[in-house]
């Protein structure tokens, strides 16, 4: 703290001490409530923690599926027409 801040803090403390005890108590309660609200806001705004996910193992299903040789061929018109409102 620099000397100016120390002087200001000391003056504020002397002012606080001059208040009646009930007012001091009320002041401290308000100060604590405000600080708690700030802390609550900070914790609520913290980024969500990433969920733990299972590790991906590439190639684990190798050989489990058979892809037919004609997989990329056009579908018959009866099946293709089911995807469109207007018939081809």
Long-range contacts (C-beta under 8 A, 24 or more apart in sequence): none
